Amino acid sequence: MASSGKYLVRSAAIRFRRRLRESEAAFIVLALLAGLAAGILTNAQQFLAHGIQHLFYGVTINRLSALGSIHHPWRLLALPAGGLLLVFMARWLHRRRRTLIDVVEANALHGGRLPLSDSLIIAGQTIVSNGAGASVGLEAAYAQMGGGIASALGQWFKLRRADLRTLTGAGAGAAVGAAFGAPLAGAFYAFEIVIGTYTPAAIAPVVTAALSAVFVTRLLGVEPYLIATTADRVLHTPDYLVYAVLGLGCAFMGIVVMRLVTAMELVVQAWARIGVWRPVIGGFLLMPIAWLSPQALSAGHGALHLNLLLHPPIMFLLTVLALKIAASVISLSFGFRGGLFFASLFLGSLVGQIFAGVGNMLFPGLAIDSNDAALVGMAAFSVSVVGGPMTLAMLMLETTHDFALMGVVLTASLISSAVTREAFGYSFSTWRLHVRGSIVRSPRDISWVVDLHAGRIMRKDWVSIADDSTVAAFRAAIPLGSASKAVLVDREGRYRGIVPTALVYRSDLALDGLVSSVATLVDTALHPETGIQEMLALFDRLAVDEMVVIDAAQHVVGVVTERHARRRYFEKLESAQRDIFGET
C-alpha cells in the first residue's frame, strides 16, 4: 500500500514537471514562486547584516556610514573580528576543493545550474563582511541567493537548459529589485547582468519574479529606496554635453577602481607570509580609514543620503572619495566578500558632486545642480563597474520618480558603458572571473563553446610514418591517392609535423632524401583542451585544413580538420540561437 502511494506521488510529480516544461503559464507561476522566495531571502539578509552592525557598532535606525564619528574606537575591532570569522569559514571551505560558483558564471558556463550550498556560503561571507563594516555591498549576496533558490527550484522540476538560465536570472534580478523596491531595475538586472539577452519568452517570467519580490518587501513594511531630486528643472542641449563629460569621467574612474582592486589583490596573494590571515590584516588596515571617516564603512547607503542633504565642501568630498576607494580596494583584495554595486553608486555620487562643484567654480555660467550631477554620476559610475546601462537608468527612475532627469542619465550611462567596453572590456564581476582564469566576459551562455574542444571533435584515424623515413619508403607505404597527408612521428611516437602526400611525390625530390624535409606545422599542434574559437583562429592564420592533436608527452591522439571544426561550430551556434529564442 505504501509503495503504491509513493508510485502515485512520483507519477503526479512527473506529470507536473512535464506540464511545467510545456506550459508558459506554469513557468510564469514558478517564476512567481522564485520571486517570492528571493524577496524573503533578501530581506532576511538585510536583517542579519544590520543586526551584526547593531551588535558591533550600536547602530539602530541610522545607517553605519551615516555616523558622524566612531565615539568608541574599540568598536572598530569589529573589522578584524569579522576578518577572523572569515578565516575560520575559509578553513572549513578548504576541504571542499572546489571553487564557489558565481551566479553570472553559473548562467554562462553551467546552464543556470547553481549549487544552493555555494549561494549560502557566499551570502554568509558577504553578510559577515558587510556587518563587520568592510566596504562591500550586499547586492551580490542578494543576487546569489535569489539566483540560487531559483536554480534549485528549476533543477528540482528538471527544466530545460534555456528555461533554467531564465529562471536563475529571474531569481537574481528579483532579489536586487526587492533590495531597492524597484521591479523594473530588477528585471533589467536579470536580462543585462545574469541572462545576457532579451527574449520575448523571458519577459513575462522575469518581470513576474521581480514584481513578486518587491511585493514581499512592501508586505514586510520595508519602504522602497527613494532619493529626493530637484523639482521643476528644465534641461537643455548644453546640459547633455556637460553630463556626457561626467559620463566619460565616471568611466575612467570606474576602470581605475577595478584595476586597483586587481593589482592590490595580486600583490596581497603574492605575500605568502600572511596566507589565510589576509582578512584579519585587512580589517586592521581598515580601522584608521574608518576612524578618519565612517563614511568609508559598509556600502555607503547612509553616507550617500547625508551628503546629498548637507552639500559638504569639495575638499571633504575628495577626502571621502579617496578613503572610500582605499577602503573598497583593501576590503576586496584582503579577502572580504561582497560586491561594488552600491559602493559604486556612492562613489558615483561623490564624483558627481565634485564635478558640479569644480565645474561651477571654473564655469559659473553652467550652473550645474549638485544633486542632479550626483544622480547622473551614480548611474554612470555604476554602469562602468557593474555593467547594465538600462538597469541603472531604471534604478534612477524608480528611486527618484524624476522622468526629466532620465535623458541625461541615459546619455552619461551609455557613454560610460561604451567607453568601459572599448577600453576595458569587462564589468567588475566578469573581470574578477577573468583574473581567476575564466573565459567568461558576459553572462551569455558559452558553455557550448567550452565543451567544443579539440579532444571532443577530433577523429582518431590517421596515417603516420617515422620521421627518419626516406622518400622512397614513404612512397612505398603511402601510394598517391590513398591519403592526403601523413603524420610524422619519431621512434618514441612524438609528433614531428605533417607531410602532405603530394609534396613527397614531386619529381625533384631524391628517393634517398628524408621525408622530414617537406614536413609542415612542425612546431604547431593542438591540445585536447584547445577551444573551438582558438582552433578556428589557427586555421585562418596558418591557412591549413588539418591539424594534429597531441597530449602532454607530445604523442599524437587525434586529428582535426577545418571543415569538421567549422561544421560542429555552426551546428552548436545554431542550436544555441534556437534555445535563446525558445525554438525547438
C-alpha positions in Angstrom: 0.0 0.0 0.0 2.8 2.4 0.9 4.7 1.6 -2.3 1.6 2.3 -4.4 1.2 5.6 -2.6 4.8 6.5 -3.4 4.2 5.5 -7.0 1.2 7.8 -7.3 3.1 10.7 -5.8 6.1 10.1 -8.1 3.8 9.8 -11.1 2.0 13.0 -10.2 5.3 14.8 -9.8 6.5 13.6 -13.2 3.2 14.8 -14.9 3.5 18.1 -13.2 7.1 18.6 -14.3 6.2 17.7 -17.8 3.3 20.2 -17.7 5.7 22.8 -16.4 8.2 22.3 -19.2 5.4 22.5 -21.8 3.3 25.4 -20.4 4.4 29.0 -20.4 1.8 29.8 -17.8 3.1 27.2 -15.5 6.6 28.5 -15.9 5.4 32.0 -15.0 3.9 30.6 -11.8 7.2 29.0 -11.0 9.0 32.4 -11.6 6.4 33.9 -9.2 7.4 31.4 -6.5 11.1 32.1 -7.2 10.5 35.8 -6.8 8.6 35.4 -3.6 11.4 33.3 -2.2 14.0 35.8 -3.4 12.2 38.7 -1.7 12.0 36.8 1.6 15.7 35.9 1.4 16.8 39.4 0.5 15.0 41.0 3.5 16.4 38.2 5.8 19.9 39.0 4.7 19.4 42.7 5.3 18.1 42.0 8.7 21.1 39.8 9.6 23.7 42.3 8.3 22.0 45.2 10.1 21.8 43.0 13.3 25.6 42.4 13.2 26.2 46.2 12.7 23.9 46.9 15.7 25.9 44.4 17.7 29.3 45.7 16.8 28.6 49.4 16.4 25.4 50.1 18.2 23.7 51.2 15.0 19.9 51.3 15.4 17.7 53.1 12.8 20.6 55.0 11.4 23.0 53.6 8.8 26.6 52.8 9.7 28.1 55.0 7.1 26.0 58.0 8.2 27.6 58.1 11.7 29.4 61.4 12.3 32.2 59.7 14.1 33.1 56.5 15.9 32.8 57.6 19.6 34.4 54.4 20.9 37.5 53.4 18.9 37.4 49.8 20.3 34.2 49.2 18.2 36.4 49.3 15.1 37.9 46.0 16.3 34.8 44.6 14.6 36.7 44.8 11.3 39.5 42.4 12.2 37.0 40.3 14.2 34.9 39.9 11.0 38.0 39.0 9.1 38.9 36.3 11.7 35.4 34.8 11.3 36.0 34.7 7.5 39.4 32.9 8.2 37.5 30.2 10.1 35.0 29.9 7.3 37.8 29.7 4.7 39.5 26.9 6.7 36.2 24.9 6.7 35.8 25.6 2.9 39.3 24.4 2.2 38.1 20.8 2.5 35.6 21.3 -0.4 38.4 21.5 -3.0 36.1 23.3 -5.4 35.8 26.9 -6.4 32.5 28.6 -5.4 30.3 29.3 -8.5 29.1 32.8 -9.0 25.5 33.4 -10.4 26.9 35.0 -13.6 29.3 32.1 -14.0 26.5 29.6 -13.5 24.5 31.1 -16.3 27.4 31.5 -18.6 29.1 28.1 -18.1 26.7 25.8 -16.3 23.4 26.3 -18.0 21.9 28.0 -14.9 22.9 25.2 -12.5 23.9 26.9 -9.3 24.5 24.8 -6.2 22.5 26.2 -3.3 25.3 25.4 -0.9 27.6 27.8 -2.9 25.0 30.5 -2.6 24.6 30.0 1.1 28.4 30.2 1.6 28.8 33.3 -0.5 25.8 35.0 1.2 27.2 34.1 4.6 30.6 35.5 3.9 29.1 38.7 2.4 26.8 39.3 5.4 29.7 38.9 7.8 31.9 41.2 5.7 29.2 43.9 5.4 28.1 43.5 9.0 31.7 44.0 10.3 31.9 47.2 8.4 34.0 46.3 5.4 33.5 48.5 2.3 31.4 46.0 0.4 27.7 45.8 -0.5 25.1 43.1 0.0 23.7 43.2 -3.6 26.0 40.4 -4.7 24.7 38.2 -1.9 21.1 39.1 -2.7 21.6 38.1 -6.4 23.5 35.0 -5.4 20.7 33.7 -3.0 17.9 34.8 -5.4 19.6 33.0 -8.3 20.5 30.0 -6.1 16.9 29.4 -4.8 15.5 29.9 -8.3 18.1 27.5 -9.8 17.3 24.9 -7.1 13.6 25.1 -8.0 14.4 24.8 -11.7 16.6 21.8 -11.1 14.0 20.0 -9.0 11.5 20.5 -11.8 14.1 19.4 -14.3 13.7 22.4 -16.5 15.3 22.6 -19.9 18.6 24.4 -20.1 17.3 27.7 -21.6 14.4 27.8 -19.1 16.7 27.1 -16.2 19.0 30.0 -17.2 16.0 32.3 -17.4 14.7 31.2 -14.0 18.1 31.7 -12.4 18.4 35.1 -13.9 14.8 36.0 -12.8 15.6 35.0 -9.2 18.8 37.1 -9.1 17.1 40.1 -10.6 14.1 39.7 -8.3 16.4 39.9 -5.3 18.0 43.1 -6.5 14.6 44.6 -7.2 13.5 43.7 -3.7 16.5 45.4 -2.2 15.6 48.7 -3.8 11.8 48.3 -4.2 12.5 48.7 -7.9 11.0 45.9 -10.0 12.0 47.4 -13.4 15.6 47.7 -12.3 15.5 44.1 -11.0 14.1 42.9 -14.3 16.7 44.7 -16.3 19.4 43.4 -13.9 18.3 39.9 -14.8 18.5 40.5 -18.5 21.7 42.6 -18.7 23.8 41.1 -15.8 22.7 37.5 -15.4 20.9 36.2 -18.6 22.7 38.3 -21.1 19.9 38.6 -23.7 16.4 40.0 -24.1 14.0 37.4 -25.4 10.2 37.7 -25.7 9.7 34.4 -24.0 11.7 35.5 -20.9 10.0 38.9 -20.3 6.9 37.6 -18.5 8.6 35.3 -16.0 11.4 37.8 -15.3 9.1 40.7 -14.7 6.7 38.4 -12.7 9.6 37.4 -10.4 10.7 41.0 -9.9 7.2 42.2 -9.1 6.5 39.4 -6.6 9.8 40.0 -4.8 9.0 43.7 -4.5 5.5 42.8 -3.2 7.1 40.7 -0.4 9.3 43.7 0.5 6.2 46.0 0.7 4.3 43.4 2.6 7.0 43.2 5.2 6.7 47.0 5.7 10.1 47.9 4.1 10.0 51.2 2.4 11.4 51.4 -1.1 14.7 53.1 -1.6 14.0 56.8 -2.6 16.1 59.8 -3.3 14.8 63.4 -3.4 15.6 65.4 -6.5 15.3 68.9 -7.8 11.8 69.9 -8.9 10.8 71.9 -11.9 14.1 71.8 -13.7 14.5 72.3 -17.4 17.4 70.6 -19.2 18.8 71.9 -22.4 21.3 70.7 -25.0 24.3 72.1 -23.2 23.3 70.1 -20.1 23.5 66.9 -22.1 27.0 67.8 -23.2 28.1 68.6 -19.7 26.8 65.3 -18.3 28.3 63.5 -21.3 31.7 64.7 -19.9 30.7 63.4 -16.5 29.9 60.0 -18.0 33.3 60.0 -19.6 35.0 60.8 -16.3 33.0 58.1 -14.5 34.1 55.5 -17.0 37.7 56.4 -16.4 37.3 56.4 -12.6 35.4 53.0 -12.7 38.3 51.4 -14.7 40.8 52.8 -12.3 39.0 51.3 -9.3 38.7 47.9 -11.0 42.4 47.9 -11.9 43.4 49.0 -8.4 41.4 46.2 -6.8 43.0 43.6 -9.0 46.5 45.0 -8.7 46.3 45.1 -4.9 44.8 41.6 -4.9 47.7 40.2 -6.8 50.2 41.9 -4.5 48.4 40.5 -1.4 48.2 37.0 -2.8 51.9 37.0 -3.6 52.7 38.0 0.0 52.9 34.4 1.2 53.6 35.3 4.8 50.1 36.5 5.6 48.4 33.5 3.9 44.9 32.8 5.1 45.1 35.7 7.6 44.5 38.3 4.9 41.0 39.3 6.1 42.3 39.9 9.7 45.1 42.1 8.4 42.7 43.9 6.1 40.5 44.6 9.0 43.3 46.2 10.9 44.2 48.3 7.8 40.6 49.5 7.5 40.5 50.7 11.1 42.3 54.0 10.6 40.3 54.7 7.4 37.1 54.2 9.3 38.4 56.3 12.2 39.1 59.2 9.8 35.6 58.9 8.2 32.9 56.4 9.0 31.5 57.1 5.5 34.1 54.6 4.2 32.4 51.8 6.2 29.9 49.4 4.7 28.3 50.0 1.3 27.5 53.7 1.9 23.7 54.0 2.0 23.6 56.4 4.9 26.6 58.5 3.7 25.0 59.0 0.2 21.8 60.5 1.6 23.7 62.5 4.2 26.0 64.2 1.5 23.0 64.9 -0.8 21.3 66.6 2.1 24.2 68.6 3.6 26.1 69.5 0.4 29.6 69.4 2.1 32.6 71.3 0.6 34.6 69.9 -2.2 37.7 69.0 0.0 35.5 66.9 2.2 34.1 65.1 -0.8 37.5 64.5 -2.2 38.7 63.1 1.1 35.7 60.8 1.4 36.2 59.7 -2.2 39.8 58.8 -1.6 39.1 57.0 1.6 36.1 55.1 0.1 38.2 53.9 -2.8 41.0 52.8 -0.5 38.6 51.0 1.8 37.0 49.2 -1.1 40.3 48.2 -2.6 41.6 46.9 0.8 38.3 45.1 1.6 38.2 43.1 -1.6 41.9 42.5 -2.1 42.3 41.3 1.5 39.6 38.7 1.3 36.4 40.3 2.5 33.4 39.0 0.4 31.0 41.3 -1.4 30.4 43.5 -4.4 30.8 47.1 -5.5 27.2 47.6 -6.6 26.1 50.1 -4.0 29.7 51.2 -3.3 29.9 52.3 -7.0 26.6 54.2 -6.6 28.1 56.0 -3.6 31.4 56.7 -5.3 29.5 58.0 -8.4 27.5 60.4 -6.2 30.8 61.8 -4.8 32.3 62.1 -8.3 29.1 63.9 -9.5 29.1 66.3 -6.6 32.8 67.1 -7.1 32.2 67.5 -10.8 29.4 70.0 -10.1 31.5 72.0 -7.6 34.6 72.2 -9.8 32.5 72.9 -12.9 30.6 75.8 -11.2 33.9 77.3 -10.0 35.6 77.2 -13.4 32.5 77.9 -15.5 29.9 79.8 -13.3 27.5 80.1 -16.3 26.9 76.3 -16.4 25.0 76.4 -13.1 25.3 72.6 -12.6 22.9 71.3 -10.0 24.8 69.3 -7.4 22.1 66.8 -6.7 21.5 66.2 -10.4 25.2 65.7 -11.0 25.3 63.3 -8.1 22.4 61.2 -9.5 23.9 61.1 -13.0 27.3 60.2 -11.5 25.7 57.4 -9.6 24.3 55.8 -12.7 27.4 56.4 -14.9 29.9 55.2 -12.4 27.9 52.1 -11.6 27.4 51.3 -15.3 31.2 51.3 -15.6 31.7 48.9 -12.7 28.6 46.8 -12.7 27.5 47.0 -16.4 23.9 47.2 -17.4 23.1 50.8 -18.5 19.3 50.2 -18.6 19.5 48.6 -15.2 21.0 51.7 -13.7 18.7 54.0 -15.7 15.6 52.2 -14.4 17.1 52.2 -10.8 17.5 56.0 -11.0 14.0 56.4 -12.4 12.4 54.2 -9.7 14.3 55.7 -6.8 13.8 59.4 -7.9 10.5 59.2 -9.9 12.1 62.0 -12.0 11.4 61.5 -15.7 13.0 64.8 -16.6 16.4 63.6 -15.5 16.3 60.3 -17.4 17.6 61.8 -20.6 20.9 63.0 -19.2 21.2 59.8 -17.0 20.9 57.6 -20.1 23.4 59.8 -22.0 26.0 59.6 -19.3 25.3 55.9 -18.7 25.6 54.9 -22.4 28.8 56.9 -22.8 30.3 55.3 -19.7 29.2 51.8 -20.8 30.7 52.3 -24.3 34.0 53.7 -23.1 34.4 50.9 -20.5 33.7 48.2 -23.0 36.1 49.7 -25.5 38.9 50.5 -23.1 38.5 47.7 -20.6 36.0 45.1 -21.9 34.7 43.7 -18.6 32.3 44.5 -15.8 33.8 44.1 -12.3 32.2 40.6 -11.8 33.4 39.2 -15.1 36.8 40.9 -14.7 37.4 39.1 -11.5 36.4 35.8 -13.2 38.9 36.6 -15.9 41.7 37.2 -13.4 40.8 33.7 -12.0 41.4 32.2 -15.4 37.8 32.0 -16.6 36.9 32.8 -20.2 33.6 34.5 -19.1 33.3 38.0 -20.5 29.5 38.3 -20.2 26.5 36.3 -18.9 25.8 34.9 -22.3 25.7 31.1 -22.5 29.1 30.0 -23.7 29.1 26.5 -22.2 28.7 25.0 -25.6 31.8 26.8 -26.7 33.7 25.4 -23.7 32.5 21.9 -24.4 33.5 22.1 -28.0 37.2 21.5 -27.7 39.7 19.6 -29.8 39.6 16.4 -27.6 35.9 16.2 -28.3 35.7 16.7 -32.0 38.9 15.1 -33.1 39.0 11.9 -35.1 41.2 9.0 -34.2 42.1 7.5 -37.5 45.2 8.9 -39.2 48.2 7.7 -41.3 51.6 8.0 -39.6 55.2 7.5 -40.7 58.5 7.7 -39.0 60.5 10.9 -39.3 63.6 9.1 -40.4 61.8 7.5 -43.4 63.1 8.2 -46.9 61.1 9.5 -49.8 61.2 6.0 -51.3 59.9 4.4 -48.1 57.1 6.9 -47.9 56.0 6.3 -51.5 56.1 2.5 -50.9 54.0 2.8 -47.7 51.6 5.5 -48.8 50.6 5.3 -52.5 49.5 8.5 -54.2 45.7 8.9 -53.7 45.5 6.7 -50.6 45.9 9.5 -48.0 46.2 13.3 -48.5 48.5 13.7 -45.5 50.7 11.7 -43.1 51.5 12.5 -39.5 55.3 12.4 -38.9 56.4 10.8 -35.6 59.8 9.9 -34.1 60.7 6.4 -32.8 59.1 7.2 -29.4 55.9 8.2 -31.1 56.3 12.0 -30.5 54.8 14.4 -33.1 57.2 15.9 -35.6 55.0 17.5 -38.2 52.5 16.8 -41.1 53.7 15.7 -44.5 51.3 16.4 -47.5 51.4 13.3 -49.7 51.5 15.4 -52.9 54.8 17.1 -51.9 56.5 13.7 -51.4 55.7 12.7 -55.0 57.4 15.8 -56.5 59.8 14.8 -59.3 62.6 17.0 -57.9 62.9 15.0 -54.6 65.7 12.4 -54.3 64.4 9.0 -53.4 67.0 8.6 -50.6 66.2 12.0 -49.1 64.4 12.2 -45.7 60.7 12.9 -45.9 61.1 15.2 -42.9 62.5 17.8 -45.2 59.0 18.6 -46.6 57.2 18.4 -43.2 54.9 21.3 -42.3 53.5 22.5 -38.9 56.5 21.1 -37.2 56.1 23.3 -34.1 52.3 23.7 -34.3 49.7 21.4 -32.9 46.5 21.4 -30.9 45.9 20.0 -27.4 42.8 18.2 -26.3 41.6 21.2 -24.2 42.1 23.7 -27.1 38.8 25.5 -27.6 36.9 25.8 -30.9 37.5 29.6 -31.2 41.2 29.2 -30.8 41.2 26.3 -33.3 39.3 28.3 -36.0 41.7 31.3 -35.5 44.7 29.0 -36.0 43.2 27.5 -39.2 42.6 31.0 -40.5 46.1 32.3 -39.5 48.0 29.3 -40.8 45.9 28.7 -43.9 45.8 24.9 -43.3 43.0 22.4 -43.5 44.1 19.9 -40.9 46.0 19.9 -37.6 47.2 17.2 -35.2 46.1 16.9 -31.5 48.8 15.9 -29.1 48.9 15.1 -25.4 51.3 16.4 -22.7 54.0 13.9 -23.8 53.7 15.1 -27.5 52.1 11.8 -28.5 49.5 12.1 -31.3 46.0 11.4 -30.0 43.9 12.6 -32.9 43.5 15.0 -35.9 41.0 17.8 -36.6 40.1 19.1 -40.0 39.0 22.7 -40.6 35.8 21.6 -42.4 34.7 19.4 -39.5 35.5 22.0 -36.8 33.6 24.7 -38.6 30.6 22.4 -39.2 30.4 21.5 -35.5 30.8 25.1 -34.5 27.9 26.3 -36.7 25.7 23.4 -35.6 26.3 24.4 -31.9 25.8 28.1 -32.7 22.5 27.4 -34.5 21.3 25.2 -31.6 22.2 28.0 -29.1 20.3 30.5 -31.1 17.2 28.3 -31.1 17.5 27.9 -27.3 17.7 31.7 -26.9 14.5 32.3 -28.9 12.6 29.4 -27.5 12.5 27.4 -30.7 12.5 23.6 -30.8 
